């Protein structure tokens, strides 16, 4: 797609998110990166405490993996 300005990109991104995620989401800003980019990144809105908890969980998962255990981490949890 050829875009003339950032507002066209922003509108298309919002339409895409509304259609595919089924939620009315607004983007703060959008810009084109390269000519063949099709990736969309959505940052998680976590509080400082939630980020600290996730960091502790990731550290624990890393320790368990170094012990050759099969471990996954999810949202505020560790799955063995």
Buried (B, 14 or more C-beta within 10 A) or exposed (E): EEBEEEEBBBEEBBEEBEEEEEEEEEBEEBEEEEEEEEEEEEEEEEEEEEEEBBEEBEEEBEEBEEEEEEBEBEEEEBEE
